[in-house]
Amino acid sequence: MAAQYHYVSLTEDDVPGAKLPYPLLENHSVVQLKRWLQCRDLNSSGNLSDLIKKVRKFIEAGNSQSISISVDGGKWYHLKLKKLQETETQHQDKPKASTPPITGWNIFPSVDLPKHFNAGHVHHHIIESVQFTGQTQNTENHDDDEQELHTANPLNSGRNYFKSGHVQSMKDCEKNGMYYLKAKVMASYVMSTMYDTMVQISEDSGFVRDASCTCIASSVGRCSHVCALLFALLDYIEKNGNDAQSCTSKYCDWNKGCKRYKDPKCVSNVIYENIKKQKISNVILYDPTPAYSQRTPQKAVTDLLNAIESNFTSSSENMWQSILYRQYADYELDAESKALLCEKRSALLQNISLPSSPYPQEIAKDQESDKWIVERHVRVTASMSKAVSTASNPQSAQSILNKILWEEKTLKSRAMLYRIENEKNAFTDYLTKSRMETDGFSAVKTGLWVNSKYSELACSPDGLVLDPGEENKYGLLEIKCPHILQGKDVSKFDEQLTKKQQSGFCLRRSNGHIELRKNHAYYFKIQTQLGIMGLKWCDFVIWSDIHLEKIRIQFDQDFWGSLSEKLISFHHKWLCPEFFEMRIPRRLMPMSL
């Protein structure tokens, strides 16, 4: 029998989206113009104006009727070829939708998928197949919902639903030449809401014959949830083909055990009724790690510490308590506990507040006294101002709170001993030098100061200064005796210090003058002291056994306004909750309020 050949060419009516529904190009959406160009194998990139120019240019060239046979993988070409080859009876491409089957549903994919189904079918069902009676192009009062169905919004929303994993529990079956697919599709915003969505597709042509969804917008079966289900089917076909998944490719669904009374646990901890099964191999209990690396259970550590504390009556910490510690479980506060903590914070702020006064008050004089320690214990001091102002997370707040509230006195380093031993000499040298420069100059040592405006803050300057030569006669004194300047001239620090030492040093030389770096912790400390004391200047003294350098720092009101807000906020947000909750001593991260 001689072979029969068919010459097949596609027309605009053969491919969904190949024909523009409106006479004016400006009335079409981006998705319609892109689909039109794709059907002709043309570049479809660009915005709306670019697409209009491309389409108009192609139409003016007289090539608008040339449809590419490779569109959608050539499926429309093969579909038309099949129609031409059926000569005995006319193939009915559009059978009526039938009633979905009740039984026979299995986990997707359980049957062969429609071989001709492609992206054009999705475009046709969601956009082209919607028919409205009496719709015109030039009317201005057409219904917005009807216009919405012809745009890319349902396609874009459906594609986003599919990519976000909203399509779940897919099942399929086939009956009388129809392919049925259903799934649960999550709502866009309420994740707990699931819509039952189903589509009916012709196995011969791949056209969507019917679709339904339990959402409000599914009156015409073209909502975003139906579109998401179609995209899920299309994605699977493009990746895996149309054939049903073989049994060996499916996940194991046999020998799964019962679904009720499940109690998952380690196999070695399961108790069996059979005595032979109850015997546990010693291999399970064997720890292969070296003895020095094996971890002792926390319960054993806690029991040991309890035994030590019960047998030792000394209040000092013993050796075991210095290397072993109890482990506490973390916790979160409920609404009632947070409200109670807020009340405690208010009580603490009330207790540390001072009577309203235009002047600061000296609340402690001796650094070794209990009052000095207690008053500093509940406040943010000037020496911590830079660290506090830059703290933004629990990790940075932890180290600061540990220093303020829980850190005990440590051994003094060589640098600390050098500073303590020479502060008196520095104070004497400063006073002698200043009196030689100004008549009537005086300075006195002072204690711990608090201002009623900032009860959460405290400062302890090295001295109060009277300078008759200044318009504002009263100021502060801050002395530093750096150990790295021992035996060196302060005025030549940039020559006598190494680059590494200079990188963290407080001074810099600018235009031949020595000045304090404004990003250094000492500058933050001095501005905090001036803000609390309500004074306008502070003499910053850098002392060495060879030379003394004095720099007068002026008060910066704008800098202090921003800094004081951060310090007070840290006190309320971090210090007050830690004062009552005591999380850091229990090796827990501090909480904010």
NUDREN-619044 format. One line per 5 residues: number of its first residue (from 1); for each residue x, y, z of C-alpha. Coordinates in pm, 1 decimal. Last residue first. Layout:
NUM	X/Y/Z | ...
This chain:
593	1196.5/4385.7/7714.5 | 1513.8/4219.2/7595.7 | 1642.1/3878.2/7699.6 | 1994.0/3785.4/7803.9 | 2151.7/3466.1/7662.8
588	2167.5/3180.9/7911.9 | 2479.6/3068.3/8099.4 | 2301.3/3055.4/8438.4 | 2499.2/3358.7/8557.2 | 2379.2/3531.9/8233.3
583	2008.6/3469.5/8294.6 | 1964.8/3663.6/8618.8 | 1592.0/3735.1/8552.7 | 1565.8/4041.6/8779.4 | 1876.6/4246.3/8689.4
578	1871.0/4094.5/8339.4 | 1530.6/4252.9/8270.0 | 1652.9/4595.3/8394.7 | 1983.1/4588.5/8202.8 | 1846.5/4496.9/7858.6
573	1557.6/4715.3/7738.4 | 1538.6/4983.9/8008.1 | 1914.2/5035.2/8051.8 | 1979.8/4995.5/7679.7 | 1717.2/5262.2/7602.5
568	1877.3/5497.1/7856.1 | 2217.4/5459.4/7689.7 | 2078.2/5494.4/7336.0 | 1881.3/5810.0/7422.4 | 2185.6/5960.6/7597.1
563	2402.7/5911.6/7286.3 | 2170.2/6097.2/7047.5 | 2136.1/6401.7/7270.9 | 2503.1/6383.3/7372.9 | 2626.8/6415.5/7014.0
558	2391.8/6707.4/6950.2 | 2503.8/6883.1/7271.4 | 2877.4/6849.0/7204.5 | 3071.1/6955.1/7518.3 | 3421.2/7087.1/7452.3
553	3734.0/6877.0/7511.8 | 4044.6/7057.3/7645.4 | 4357.1/6856.5/7564.2 | 4647.8/6833.2/7812.4 | 4968.1/6639.9/7732.5
548	5210.8/6546.3/8011.3 | 5574.1/6446.4/7943.5 | 5851.8/6220.5/8068.4 | 5690.1/5991.7/8329.1 | 5385.5/5971.9/8105.1
543	5048.1/6140.9/8128.6 | 4756.5/6189.6/7887.3 | 4518.7/6450.9/8033.3 | 4169.1/6525.4/7899.0 | 4052.4/6856.7/8044.7
538	3672.0/6868.5/8027.2 | 3436.7/7136.1/7899.4 | 3077.0/7263.5/7906.7 | 2925.4/7126.8/8227.5 | 2583.6/6967.1/8298.6
533	2733.4/6691.9/8514.5 | 2548.3/6412.2/8334.8 | 2612.9/6553.4/7987.6 | 2976.3/6637.6/8067.9 | 3039.2/6282.4/8195.0
528	2870.6/6130.0/7889.8 | 3076.5/6349.5/7655.9 | 3393.9/6241.0/7838.2 | 3308.7/5869.3/7814.1 | 3217.9/5885.7/7445.6
523	3550.8/6061.1/7375.9 | 3737.5/5799.6/7582.6 | 3571.7/5516.9/7383.5 | 3733.1/5644.6/7063.4 | 3531.0/5754.9/6761.4
518	3596.9/6122.5/6826.8 | 3974.1/6069.7/6830.0 | 4132.9/6302.2/7085.2 | 4348.3/6579.3/6940.5 | 4715.7/6664.1/6887.0
513	4771.5/6959.8/6656.8 | 5001.5/6974.3/6351.4 | 4713.3/6984.5/6104.8 | 4563.6/6674.5/6270.1 | 4766.7/6442.3/6495.3
508	4582.1/6153.8/6656.6 | 4517.2/6041.1/7010.7 | 4323.5/5746.3/7159.2 | 4558.7/5469.6/7048.4 | 4416.0/5157.5/6882.9
503	4591.8/5190.7/6547.7 | 4888.5/5369.3/6709.0 | 4999.4/5054.7/6893.2 | 4995.1/4850.7/6571.2 | 5181.2/5124.3/6385.7
498	5449.9/5124.8/6655.1 | 5469.7/5408.1/6906.0 | 5765.4/5648.6/6932.9 | 5702.4/5867.9/6628.1 | 5324.9/5910.0/6643.8
493	5347.9/5941.8/7024.0 | 5584.0/6238.9/6999.9 | 5383.1/6474.9/7224.8 | 5343.0/6191.6/7476.8 | 5721.6/6158.3/7519.2
488	5813.6/5800.9/7607.2 | 5950.9/5624.5/7917.9 | 5616.8/5457.1/7984.1 | 5389.3/5549.0/7695.4 | 5264.5/5189.3/7641.3
483	5145.5/5182.4/8003.8 | 4887.8/5449.0/7929.1 | 4830.2/5692.7/8219.9 | 4488.7/5849.4/8153.6 | 4336.0/6138.7/8347.5
478	3986.2/6290.8/8302.7 | 3920.5/6630.3/8462.1 | 3593.6/6821.6/8457.8 | 3484.1/7183.5/8415.7 | 3381.4/7495.6/8602.5
473	3465.1/7849.6/8495.8 | 3230.7/7880.6/8199.5 | 3375.2/8199.6/8049.2 | 3720.2/8047.9/8102.1 | 4019.4/8223.3/8261.9
468	3899.3/8154.7/8614.8 | 3951.7/7777.4/8560.7 | 3795.4/7568.1/8838.8 | 3820.5/7190.8/8784.8 | 3631.9/6892.8/8930.4
463	3829.2/6567.6/8929.2 | 3885.3/6214.2/8806.7 | 3531.3/6192.4/8671.9 | 3294.3/5929.5/8820.6 | 2982.1/5897.0/8606.9
458	2629.0/5760.6/8642.3 | 2328.5/5686.2/8419.0 | 1976.6/5548.5/8481.9 | 1882.2/5854.8/8688.7 | 1926.4/6075.3/8380.8
453	1735.0/6395.0/8454.6 | 1802.4/6354.7/8829.6 | 2175.9/6364.3/8754.3 | 2409.7/6111.2/8916.0 | 2769.8/6150.0/9036.0
448	3025.1/5908.7/9184.3 | 3328.7/6067.7/9356.2 | 3553.3/6374.4/9332.4 | 3914.4/6487.4/9330.2 | 3973.8/6860.2/9347.1
443	4113.3/7109.0/9094.4 | 4229.4/7470.5/9120.2 | 4337.1/7760.6/8896.9 | 4356.5/8098.2/9072.8 | 4620.7/8228.6/8835.1
438	4644.1/8045.8/8503.5 | 4947.6/7896.0/8322.0 | 5163.9/7807.8/8623.5 | 4852.0/7687.9/8802.3 | 4777.0/7455.9/8508.2
433	5124.9/7296.1/8515.2 | 5115.4/7232.7/8889.4 | 4759.4/7091.9/8879.9 | 4842.8/6859.0/8590.9 | 5165.7/6738.7/8756.5
428	4980.7/6666.8/9082.6 | 4698.6/6477.1/8908.2 | 4948.8/6276.1/8701.3 | 5149.8/6185.6/9011.6 | 4831.7/6073.1/9188.0
423	4726.0/5866.8/8887.0 | 5070.7/5700.8/8870.1 | 5033.6/5387.7/9084.6 | 4679.1/5316.2/8969.7 | 4770.4/5344.3/8601.3
418	5078.9/5121.8/8633.5 | 4878.6/4862.1/8827.7 | 4617.9/4857.2/8552.8 | 4882.6/4815.2/8280.3 | 5047.7/4531.0/8473.9
413	4713.8/4353.7/8499.0 | 4498.4/4354.2/8810.1 | 4345.6/4020.3/8903.2 | 3971.0/4017.7/8866.7 | 3694.6/4171.3/9072.0
408	3366.0/3997.1/9003.2 | 3167.3/4026.3/8681.5 | 2794.4/3991.5/8741.9 | 2607.6/4317.2/8694.8 | 2800.5/4573.1/8489.7
403	3066.2/4349.8/8332.1 | 2820.0/4067.4/8258.0 | 2572.2/4318.5/8120.3 | 2829.7/4442.4/7870.1 | 2935.8/4092.4/7760.2
398	2574.3/3981.4/7715.0 | 2460.5/4293.8/7527.3 | 2697.3/4213.8/7240.0 | 2559.8/3860.3/7208.5 | 2197.6/3963.5/7268.3
393	2201.3/4202.1/6969.4 | 2247.1/4573.0/6890.9 | 2514.6/4703.0/7127.3 | 2677.5/5014.1/6972.8 | 2561.6/5265.8/7234.8
388	2645.8/5027.3/7519.3 | 3005.5/4974.7/7405.9 | 3052.4/5349.3/7363.1 | 2897.1/5440.8/7699.4 | 3067.9/5179.8/7916.9
383	3309.4/5421.5/8090.6 | 3022.8/5666.7/8143.4 | 2833.8/5427.2/8370.4 | 2506.0/5250.0/8297.0 | 2325.0/5208.4/8627.6
378	2210.3/4937.9/8869.6 | 2550.9/4810.1/8988.2 | 2706.8/5156.4/8994.8 | 2487.2/5245.8/9293.9 | 2562.5/4916.8/9470.3
373	2941.4/4939.5/9423.0 | 2963.7/5299.6/9544.3 | 2734.3/5223.4/9838.8 | 2949.6/4925.6/9937.9 | 3256.2/5147.0/9972.3
368	3583.5/5082.5/9787.9 | 3538.4/5369.1/9542.4 | 3485.4/5615.3/9827.9 | 3280.2/5924.8/9744.8 | 2920.8/5813.3/9677.7
363	2594.9/5990.8/9577.1 | 2737.3/6316.0/9439.0 | 2433.7/6498.9/9302.3 | 2383.1/6673.4/8969.2 | 2226.9/7020.4/8963.7
358	1888.9/7145.2/8837.6 | 1714.3/6918.8/9091.8 | 1425.8/6671.5/9084.7 | 1456.3/6420.4/9367.1 | 1658.5/6117.0/9256.8
353	1546.8/5800.2/9074.6 | 1705.6/5466.7/9166.7 | 1397.5/5329.7/9345.2 | 1149.9/5449.8/9080.9 | 1350.4/5290.7/8802.3
348	1354.3/4963.7/8997.1 | 977.9/4975.7/9056.2 | 912.2/5041.4/8686.8 | 1134.0/4745.6/8596.7 | 946.1/4523.3/8838.2
343	615.6/4625.5/8678.8 | 755.3/4545.6/8333.8 | 862.1/4203.2/8463.3 | 506.2/4138.7/8581.8 | 370.9/4227.3/8236.4
338	627.4/3995.9/8079.1 | 521.8/3714.5/8311.0 | 155.3/3760.3/8215.8 | 231.5/3766.2/7843.4 | 440.0/3448.7/7856.7
333	813.2/3453.1/7918.5 | 1038.8/3220.9/7723.4 | 1268.2/2951.7/7861.0 | 1617.4/2808.2/7830.9 | 1710.4/2495.9/8024.4
328	1984.6/2533.6/8283.3 | 2317.9/2352.0/8279.8 | 2505.6/2329.8/8606.1 | 2876.4/2395.9/8607.2 | 3200.7/2204.5/8623.8
323	3552.8/2351.7/8609.3 | 3542.4/2603.0/8895.8 | 3288.2/2401.6/9093.7 | 3527.0/2107.3/9103.2 | 3810.6/2315.7/9248.0
318	3613.1/2466.6/9533.6 | 3432.9/2800.6/9540.6 | 3442.7/2981.6/9873.7 | 3151.3/2952.7/10117.3 | 3307.9/2655.2/10295.8
313	3056.9/2394.7/10413.5 | 3169.9/2121.1/10179.6 | 2981.7/1790.4/10194.3 | 2641.1/1903.0/10061.8 | 2798.8/2126.5/9799.6
308	3014.3/1841.6/9669.1 | 2719.2/1600.3/9646.2 | 2510.6/1855.4/9458.3 | 2800.0/1919.2/9219.7 | 2833.7/1545.4/9151.5
303	2459.9/1506.4/9087.8 | 2469.0/1799.1/8843.0 | 2762.6/1649.0/8652.4 | 2590.2/1308.1/8635.0 | 2273.6/1473.8/8504.3
298	2475.7/1655.9/8238.9 | 2593.7/1328.2/8090.9 | 2974.8/1311.4/8072.1 | 3111.2/1371.4/7727.9 | 3384.9/1145.6/7598.8
293	3692.2/1325.4/7467.0 | 3943.0/1214.1/7735.4 | 3817.7/856.2/7707.5 | 3872.5/841.4/7333.5 | 3555.6/810.1/7122.4
288	3423.7/460.3/7045.2 | 3137.2/471.4/7300.2 | 3002.7/117.1/7348.3 | 2638.5/86.8/7451.5 | 2518.7/-32.6/7110.8
283	2810.6/-275.3/7078.7 | 2706.5/-436.7/7405.3 | 2419.0/-599.3/7217.1 | 2077.6/-565.9/7372.1 | 1872.9/-872.1/7469.8
278	1503.7/-783.9/7447.9 | 1455.5/-965.5/7117.1 | 1509.4/-1305.9/7274.8 | 1257.4/-1228.0/7550.3 | 975.1/-1171.2/7298.1
273	741.0/-903.7/7428.7 | 969.9/-636.9/7291.8 | 1084.8/-316.8/7462.3 | 1236.1/-62.4/7223.4 | 1529.5/137.6/7361.8
268	1798.2/-14.5/7136.4 | 1586.1/63.8/6831.1 | 1587.4/435.1/6919.9 | 1238.6/580.3/6946.0 | 919.3/640.2/6747.2
263	594.0/587.8/6941.0 | 315.4/525.5/6689.9 | -18.2/412.6/6829.7 | -188.5/423.3/6490.1 | -44.2/426.1/6138.1
258	49.6/59.3/6140.0 | 355.8/-61.4/5958.5 | 503.0/70.3/5639.1 | 555.4/-269.3/5477.4 | 442.6/-131.4/5141.5
253	430.9/225.7/5013.7 | 795.4/251.7/4909.0 | 837.7/558.1/4694.7 | 760.9/507.0/4328.7 | 1020.7/439.3/4062.0
248	995.9/60.5/4094.8 | 622.0/74.1/4029.7 | 666.9/263.3/3705.9 | 544.8/620.4/3673.8 | 279.8/668.0/3406.9
243	404.6/788.3/3070.2 | 369.2/1152.8/2967.9 | 725.8/1277.5/3011.5 | 933.0/1330.2/3326.7 | 1045.9/1695.1/3335.3
238	811.8/1862.1/3085.2 | 520.9/1638.1/3189.4 | 575.3/1713.8/3560.8 | 586.2/2089.5/3501.6 | 268.8/2079.8/3290.1
233	78.2/1891.5/3561.3 | 186.9/2140.3/3829.3 | 106.4/2429.2/3592.5 | -246.0/2290.3/3548.8 | -291.1/2270.0/3928.0
228	-172.6/2631.1/3968.1 | -418.6/2746.0/3698.5 | -704.9/2577.2/3884.3 | -595.0/2761.1/4201.6 | -565.8/3092.5/4013.6
223	-932.5/3077.6/3915.5 | -1062.6/2962.3/3578.2 | -1355.4/2735.7/3660.8 | -1615.0/2995.5/3557.2 | -1760.5/3050.2/3906.5
218	-1424.6/2972.5/4068.4 | -1362.6/3306.4/4244.4 | -1514.0/3204.3/4580.5 | -1290.3/2898.5/4623.7 | -1423.0/2541.7/4601.6
213	-1259.3/2478.7/4265.3 | -1378.4/2335.0/3935.3 | -1247.8/2259.8/3588.9 | -1393.9/2127.1/3264.5 | -1288.0/2032.6/2914.8
208	-920.0/2130.7/2931.6 | -775.0/2058.9/2587.9 | -507.0/1785.8/2559.7 | -630.5/1670.5/2219.6 | -671.7/1293.5/2256.1
203	-662.6/1249.2/2636.3 | -915.2/1529.6/2685.9 | -859.4/1701.9/3021.1 | -1086.3/1730.8/3328.5 | -957.3/1952.4/3612.4
198	-1013.1/1940.2/3990.0 | -950.7/2175.0/4286.2 | -1050.1/2125.3/4650.8 | -939.0/2442.7/4831.9 | -728.1/2440.0/5149.3
193	-734.7/2705.8/5424.0 | -468.9/2664.0/5697.5 | -216.8/2866.1/5496.4 | -433.3/3177.3/5504.8 | -261.8/3423.0/5267.5
188	-277.1/3273.9/4916.6 | -507.8/2980.0/4984.1 | -359.6/2631.4/4971.2 | -445.2/2397.3/4684.7 | -561.0/2039.7/4755.1
183	-549.1/1828.6/4440.8 | -748.6/1675.9/4155.5 | -663.7/1537.1/3812.1 | -898.6/1363.4/3567.3 | -799.7/1240.1/3219.0
178	-1083.0/1174.5/2975.6 | -1103.7/905.4/2708.7 | -1391.1/725.5/2880.9 | -1233.4/731.0/3227.8 | -887.9/817.6/3359.2
173	-746.8/870.1/3711.3 | -548.0/1127.1/3911.2 | -443.9/1232.4/4262.5 | -240.3/1533.4/4385.0 | -209.2/1578.4/4764.2
168	-57.8/1929.8/4748.8 | -42.2/2237.9/4525.8 | 65.7/2538.9/4736.9 | 436.3/2461.3/4690.6 | 549.9/2819.6/4635.9
163	631.0/2750.9/4268.4 | 273.9/2627.1/4210.9 | 112.2/2926.9/4380.2 | 344.7/3161.8/4186.4 | 242.3/3003.2/3854.5
158	-125.0/3034.7/3948.1 | -82.7/3400.5/4042.4 | 100.0/3477.0/3717.5 | -154.4/3294.0/3503.4 | -454.6/3445.0/3684.8
153	-299.5/3795.3/3655.2 | -189.6/3769.2/3290.7 | -495.4/3948.1/3156.3 | -811.3/3822.4/2985.4 | -976.5/3715.5/3313.5
148	-922.6/4063.8/3460.1 | -1135.6/4221.3/3186.6 | -1432.7/4018.8/3305.9 | -1371.2/4124.2/3666.9 | -1342.9/4488.9/3565.8
143	-1688.2/4489.5/3404.0 | -1709.9/4707.1/3095.2 | -1791.8/5072.5/3152.7 | -1550.9/5229.4/2904.5 | -1684.2/5070.1/2588.4
138	-1444.0/5079.1/2297.4 | -1363.0/4714.1/2257.5 | -1706.0/4559.7/2289.5 | -1847.1/4278.8/2504.6 | -2211.1/4185.5/2427.1
133	-2174.3/3826.4/2535.1 | -1865.3/3713.7/2716.9 | -1659.7/3405.7/2636.0 | -1364.4/3276.4/2840.7 | -1180.8/3020.4/2625.2
128	-894.3/3255.5/2544.0 | -751.6/3339.6/2888.5 | -740.0/3051.9/3140.5 | -829.5/2761.1/2912.2 | -634.9/2870.0/2605.9
123	-320.8/2972.6/2798.1 | -317.5/2641.2/2985.9 | -369.9/2453.1/2658.2 | -86.7/2649.2/2499.1 | 148.1/2544.4/2780.9
118	122.0/2179.2/2673.0 | -104.7/1871.3/2681.4 | -60.9/1657.8/2367.9 | 29.7/1328.9/2540.2 | -240.1/1347.0/2809.7
113	-80.4/1163.9/3108.9 | -56.0/786.6/3136.4 | -198.1/661.7/3466.0 | -94.3/661.8/3836.6 | 89.4/995.7/3851.8
108	-34.2/1114.3/4099.6 | -160.5/909.7/4396.5 | -465.4/705.0/4299.6 | -832.2/776.3/4222.6 | -1035.3/480.7/4093.6
103	-1363.3/567.4/4261.4 | -1602.8/860.9/4235.3 | -1554.3/932.6/3866.2 | -1597.0/1287.3/3735.3 | -1921.6/1348.0/3542.2
98	-1856.5/1410.9/3176.4 | -1751.5/1725.9/2995.7 | -1877.1/1735.9/2641.6 | -1658.3/1611.7/2369.6 | -1447.7/1870.8/2190.1
93	-1222.6/1718.2/1933.5 | -1491.1/1509.1/1761.8 | -1295.6/1333.6/1494.0 | -1482.9/1316.9/1165.8 | -1519.6/956.8/1065.5
88	-1344.9/747.7/803.7 | -1082.5/999.1/701.7 | -879.0/1034.9/1019.8 | -539.4/1124.3/874.3 | -623.9/1494.2/858.9
83	-707.1/1502.8/1229.5 | -381.5/1330.3/1320.6 | -185.6/1588.2/1123.2 | -365.1/1863.0/1314.6 | -257.6/1711.1/1648.1
78	96.5/1654.0/1525.3 | 130.6/2021.7/1431.2 | -27.0/2137.8/1757.6 | 221.5/1921.4/1952.1 | 525.1/2066.3/1776.0
73	710.8/2137.5/2104.0 | 474.3/2412.5/2210.3 | 530.4/2596.3/1879.6 | 744.2/2393.1/1638.9 | 502.7/2427.7/1344.1
68	563.0/2803.6/1345.1 | 260.4/3006.0/1236.6 | 296.0/3218.2/924.9 | -26.3/3421.2/904.6 | 124.3/3746.2/1041.5
63	392.1/3758.2/773.6 | 266.2/4055.7/573.3 | 557.6/4287.2/663.1 | 308.0/4525.2/822.4 | 204.1/4245.7/1058.8
58	564.9/4182.9/1166.8 | 629.3/4552.7/1231.0 | 305.3/4587.9/1428.2 | 392.2/4285.9/1645.7 | 744.2/4409.7/1720.6
53	630.9/4767.2/1796.2 | 353.2/4643.2/2026.5 | 603.9/4420.0/2210.7 | 840.7/4710.7/2270.3 | 557.4/4928.8/2406.5
48	445.2/4652.7/2645.3 | 791.2/4574.5/2782.1 | 1059.7/4361.9/2622.9 | 1126.2/3998.9/2529.7 | 912.0/3796.2/2289.2
43	1168.0/3719.2/2016.6 | 985.3/3543.2/1733.7 | 894.8/3175.3/1677.9 | 560.1/3270.2/1521.9 | 355.5/3122.3/1809.8
38	599.5/3290.0/2049.4 | 511.8/3632.3/1905.3 | 138.7/3586.9/1968.1 | 208.1/3448.9/2319.1 | 414.4/3757.4/2400.6
33	136.6/3986.5/2275.9 | -127.6/3811.6/2488.0 | 92.5/3807.5/2801.7 | 172.3/4177.7/2768.0 | -193.5/4275.0/2747.8
28	-388.6/4373.6/2439.1 | -587.2/4693.5/2389.8 | -287.6/4879.3/2240.5 | -281.5/4637.1/1946.2 | -621.8/4757.9/1826.6
23	-835.8/4504.5/1638.3 | -889.7/4287.3/1946.0 | -879.5/3906.1/1978.0 | -521.1/3860.5/1851.7 | -480.2/3514.9/1700.4
18	-190.2/3283.1/1782.6 | -296.2/3256.6/2147.8 | -428.5/2903.5/2118.9 | -295.9/2732.1/1803.0 | -517.5/2598.2/1522.2
13	-725.4/2910.9/1459.3 | -420.1/3120.5/1371.0 | -325.6/2871.2/1104.0 | -86.9/2576.1/1104.2 | 42.3/2414.6/788.8
8	19.6/2044.7/711.4 | 110.5/1878.4/380.0 | -12.5/1522.0/411.1 | 156.0/1218.3/259.1 | 0.1/876.0/205.9
3	227.8/577.2/167.8 | 143.3/333.6/-103.2 | 0.0/0.0/0.0
